[in-house]
Amino acid sequence: MEIEIIKSDGYEWYKDCIGKKFIVQSESKKGGKGKYVVRLNKEDRYLMNGYNYGWVLKEHCKIVLF
């Protein structure tokens, strides 16, 4: 599944990624319900301090492909 970031509250790691698409790895179940775990591209990993994954709130994105 692929999502597109459509908004941000201004303090999340994806605040500068409006309109950018990410591949969903899974739906967060532990501690972060209502979020998608997304895989970051190599060039975007600096946004999460080098980590391969990040969390995106479901209300801040829309599903592009299933």
Chimera marker file (.cmm) of the C-alpha trace (Angstrom):
<marker_set name="trace">
<marker id="1" x="0.000" y="0.000" z="0.000" r="1" g="1" b="0" radius="0.5"/>
<marker id="2" x="1.207" y="3.497" z="-0.759" r="1" g="1" b="0" radius="0.5"/>
<marker id="3" x="0.211" y="6.732" z="0.994" r="1" g="1" b="0" radius="0.5"/>
<marker id="4" x="0.654" y="10.430" z="0.232" r="1" g="1" b="0" radius="0.5"/>
<marker id="5" x="1.229" y="13.000" z="2.978" r="1" g="1" b="0" radius="0.5"/>
<marker id="6" x="-1.497" y="15.649" z="2.753" r="1" g="1" b="0" radius="0.5"/>
<marker id="7" x="-0.954" y="17.700" z="5.935" r="1" g="1" b="0" radius="0.5"/>
<marker id="8" x="1.113" y="18.099" z="9.077" r="1" g="1" b="0" radius="0.5"/>
<marker id="9" x="0.792" y="19.880" z="12.410" r="1" g="1" b="0" radius="0.5"/>
<marker id="10" x="4.245" y="21.386" z="11.869" r="1" g="1" b="0" radius="0.5"/>
<marker id="11" x="6.308" y="19.422" z="14.372" r="1" g="1" b="0" radius="0.5"/>
<marker id="12" x="6.358" y="15.918" z="12.853" r="1" g="1" b="0" radius="0.5"/>
<marker id="13" x="9.354" y="14.586" z="10.927" r="1" g="1" b="0" radius="0.5"/>
<marker id="14" x="7.307" y="14.726" z="7.705" r="1" g="1" b="0" radius="0.5"/>
<marker id="15" x="6.367" y="18.424" z="7.970" r="1" g="1" b="0" radius="0.5"/>
<marker id="16" x="8.363" y="19.219" z="4.794" r="1" g="1" b="0" radius="0.5"/>
<marker id="17" x="7.093" y="16.149" z="2.897" r="1" g="1" b="0" radius="0.5"/>
<marker id="18" x="3.601" y="17.362" z="1.940" r="1" g="1" b="0" radius="0.5"/>
<marker id="19" x="2.708" y="15.688" z="-1.372" r="1" g="1" b="0" radius="0.5"/>
<marker id="20" x="5.410" y="13.040" z="-1.041" r="1" g="1" b="0" radius="0.5"/>
<marker id="21" x="4.547" y="9.331" z="-1.300" r="1" g="1" b="0" radius="0.5"/>
<marker id="22" x="5.729" y="6.548" z="0.990" r="1" g="1" b="0" radius="0.5"/>
<marker id="23" x="5.265" y="2.772" z="1.059" r="1" g="1" b="0" radius="0.5"/>
<marker id="24" x="3.421" y="1.480" z="4.132" r="1" g="1" b="0" radius="0.5"/>
<marker id="25" x="5.228" y="-1.317" z="5.918" r="1" g="1" b="0" radius="0.5"/>
<marker id="26" x="2.487" y="-1.992" z="8.474" r="1" g="1" b="0" radius="0.5"/>
<marker id="27" x="-0.174" y="-0.453" z="10.643" r="1" g="1" b="0" radius="0.5"/>
<marker id="28" x="1.068" y="0.486" z="14.091" r="1" g="1" b="0" radius="0.5"/>
<marker id="29" x="-0.529" y="-1.625" z="16.817" r="1" g="1" b="0" radius="0.5"/>
<marker id="30" x="1.590" y="-1.087" z="19.915" r="1" g="1" b="0" radius="0.5"/>
<marker id="31" x="1.619" y="2.316" z="21.552" r="1" g="1" b="0" radius="0.5"/>
<marker id="32" x="0.774" y="4.230" z="18.393" r="1" g="1" b="0" radius="0.5"/>
<marker id="33" x="-2.676" y="3.246" z="17.232" r="1" g="1" b="0" radius="0.5"/>
<marker id="34" x="-3.925" y="5.353" z="14.352" r="1" g="1" b="0" radius="0.5"/>
<marker id="35" x="-0.533" y="5.467" z="12.642" r="1" g="1" b="0" radius="0.5"/>
<marker id="36" x="1.132" y="3.846" z="9.656" r="1" g="1" b="0" radius="0.5"/>
<marker id="37" x="4.722" y="2.631" z="9.762" r="1" g="1" b="0" radius="0.5"/>
<marker id="38" x="6.329" y="3.752" z="6.487" r="1" g="1" b="0" radius="0.5"/>
<marker id="39" x="9.601" y="2.782" z="4.869" r="1" g="1" b="0" radius="0.5"/>
<marker id="40" x="11.819" y="5.764" z="4.106" r="1" g="1" b="0" radius="0.5"/>
<marker id="41" x="13.810" y="6.156" z="0.904" r="1" g="1" b="0" radius="0.5"/>
<marker id="42" x="17.563" y="6.359" z="1.259" r="1" g="1" b="0" radius="0.5"/>
<marker id="43" x="17.564" y="10.105" z="0.555" r="1" g="1" b="0" radius="0.5"/>
<marker id="44" x="14.854" y="10.744" z="3.202" r="1" g="1" b="0" radius="0.5"/>
<marker id="45" x="16.429" y="8.856" z="6.100" r="1" g="1" b="0" radius="0.5"/>
<marker id="46" x="18.053" y="12.008" z="7.458" r="1" g="1" b="0" radius="0.5"/>
<marker id="47" x="14.528" y="13.096" z="8.486" r="1" g="1" b="0" radius="0.5"/>
<marker id="48" x="14.426" y="10.267" z="11.050" r="1" g="1" b="0" radius="0.5"/>
<marker id="49" x="18.090" y="10.508" z="12.097" r="1" g="1" b="0" radius="0.5"/>
<marker id="50" x="19.128" y="7.681" z="9.798" r="1" g="1" b="0" radius="0.5"/>
<marker id="51" x="16.361" y="5.221" z="10.639" r="1" g="1" b="0" radius="0.5"/>
<marker id="52" x="14.719" y="3.205" z="7.836" r="1" g="1" b="0" radius="0.5"/>
<marker id="53" x="11.159" y="3.640" z="9.148" r="1" g="1" b="0" radius="0.5"/>
<marker id="54" x="8.925" y="6.409" z="10.441" r="1" g="1" b="0" radius="0.5"/>
<marker id="55" x="5.376" y="6.816" z="11.728" r="1" g="1" b="0" radius="0.5"/>
<marker id="56" x="2.679" y="8.848" z="9.987" r="1" g="1" b="0" radius="0.5"/>
<marker id="57" x="-0.708" y="9.686" z="11.498" r="1" g="1" b="0" radius="0.5"/>
<marker id="58" x="-3.573" y="8.264" z="9.465" r="1" g="1" b="0" radius="0.5"/>
<marker id="59" x="-5.361" y="11.623" z="9.420" r="1" g="1" b="0" radius="0.5"/>
<marker id="60" x="-2.318" y="13.285" z="7.841" r="1" g="1" b="0" radius="0.5"/>
<marker id="61" x="-2.261" y="11.058" z="4.743" r="1" g="1" b="0" radius="0.5"/>
<marker id="62" x="-4.396" y="9.487" z="2.077" r="1" g="1" b="0" radius="0.5"/>
<marker id="63" x="-4.121" y="6.071" z="0.489" r="1" g="1" b="0" radius="0.5"/>
<marker id="64" x="-2.860" y="6.207" z="-3.099" r="1" g="1" b="0" radius="0.5"/>
<marker id="65" x="-2.455" y="2.518" z="-4.022" r="1" g="1" b="0" radius="0.5"/>
<marker id="66" x="-3.628" y="-0.598" z="-2.292" r="1" g="1" b="0" radius="0.5"/>
<link id1="1" id2="2" r="1" g="1" b="0" radius="0.2"/>
<link id1="2" id2="3" r="1" g="1" b="0" radius="0.2"/>
<link id1="3" id2="4" r="1" g="1" b="0" radius="0.2"/>
<link id1="4" id2="5" r="1" g="1" b="0" radius="0.2"/>
<link id1="5" id2="6" r="1" g="1" b="0" radius="0.2"/>
<link id1="6" id2="7" r="1" g="1" b="0" radius="0.2"/>
<link id1="7" id2="8" r="1" g="1" b="0" radius="0.2"/>
<link id1="8" id2="9" r="1" g="1" b="0" radius="0.2"/>
<link id1="9" id2="10" r="1" g="1" b="0" radius="0.2"/>
<link id1="10" id2="11" r="1" g="1" b="0" radius="0.2"/>
<link id1="11" id2="12" r="1" g="1" b="0" radius="0.2"/>
<link id1="12" id2="13" r="1" g="1" b="0" radius="0.2"/>
<link id1="13" id2="14" r="1" g="1" b="0" radius="0.2"/>
<link id1="14" id2="15" r="1" g="1" b="0" radius="0.2"/>
<link id1="15" id2="16" r="1" g="1" b="0" radius="0.2"/>
<link id1="16" id2="17" r="1" g="1" b="0" radius="0.2"/>
<link id1="17" id2="18" r="1" g="1" b="0" radius="0.2"/>
<link id1="18" id2="19" r="1" g="1" b="0" radius="0.2"/>
<link id1="19" id2="20" r="1" g="1" b="0" radius="0.2"/>
<link id1="20" id2="21" r="1" g="1" b="0" radius="0.2"/>
<link id1="21" id2="22" r="1" g="1" b="0" radius="0.2"/>
<link id1="22" id2="23" r="1" g="1" b="0" radius="0.2"/>
<link id1="23" id2="24" r="1" g="1" b="0" radius="0.2"/>
<link id1="24" id2="25" r="1" g="1" b="0" radius="0.2"/>
<link id1="25" id2="26" r="1" g="1" b="0" radius="0.2"/>
<link id1="26" id2="27" r="1" g="1" b="0" radius="0.2"/>
<link id1="27" id2="28" r="1" g="1" b="0" radius="0.2"/>
<link id1="28" id2="29" r="1" g="1" b="0" radius="0.2"/>
<link id1="29" id2="30" r="1" g="1" b="0" radius="0.2"/>
<link id1="30" id2="31" r="1" g="1" b="0" radius="0.2"/>
<link id1="31" id2="32" r="1" g="1" b="0" radius="0.2"/>
<link id1="32" id2="33" r="1" g="1" b="0" radius="0.2"/>
<link id1="33" id2="34" r="1" g="1" b="0" radius="0.2"/>
<link id1="34" id2="35" r="1" g="1" b="0" radius="0.2"/>
<link id1="35" id2="36" r="1" g="1" b="0" radius="0.2"/>
<link id1="36" id2="37" r="1" g="1" b="0" radius="0.2"/>
<link id1="37" id2="38" r="1" g="1" b="0" radius="0.2"/>
<link id1="38" id2="39" r="1" g="1" b="0" radius="0.2"/>
<link id1="39" id2="40" r="1" g="1" b="0" radius="0.2"/>
<link id1="40" id2="41" r="1" g="1" b="0" radius="0.2"/>
<link id1="41" id2="42" r="1" g="1" b="0" radius="0.2"/>
<link id1="42" id2="43" r="1" g="1" b="0" radius="0.2"/>
<link id1="43" id2="44" r="1" g="1" b="0" radius="0.2"/>
<link id1="44" id2="45" r="1" g="1" b="0" radius="0.2"/>
<link id1="45" id2="46" r="1" g="1" b="0" radius="0.2"/>
<link id1="46" id2="47" r="1" g="1" b="0" radius="0.2"/>
<link id1="47" id2="48" r="1" g="1" b="0" radius="0.2"/>
<link id1="48" id2="49" r="1" g="1" b="0" radius="0.2"/>
<link id1="49" id2="50" r="1" g="1" b="0" radius="0.2"/>
<link id1="50" id2="51" r="1" g="1" b="0" radius="0.2"/>
<link id1="51" id2="52" r="1" g="1" b="0" radius="0.2"/>
<link id1="52" id2="53" r="1" g="1" b="0" radius="0.2"/>
<link id1="53" id2="54" r="1" g="1" b="0" radius="0.2"/>
<link id1="54" id2="55" r="1" g="1" b="0" radius="0.2"/>
<link id1="55" id2="56" r="1" g="1" b="0" radius="0.2"/>
<link id1="56" id2="57" r="1" g="1" b="0" radius="0.2"/>
<link id1="57" id2="58" r="1" g="1" b="0" radius="0.2"/>
<link id1="58" id2="59" r="1" g="1" b="0" radius="0.2"/>
<link id1="59" id2="60" r="1" g="1" b="0" radius="0.2"/>
<link id1="60" id2="61" r="1" g="1" b="0" radius="0.2"/>
<link id1="61" id2="62" r="1" g="1" b="0" radius="0.2"/>
<link id1="62" id2="63" r="1" g="1" b="0" radius="0.2"/>
<link id1="63" id2="64" r="1" g="1" b="0" radius="0.2"/>
<link id1="64" id2="65" r="1" g="1" b="0" radius="0.2"/>
<link id1="65" id2="66" r="1" g="1" b="0" radius="0.2"/>
</marker_set>
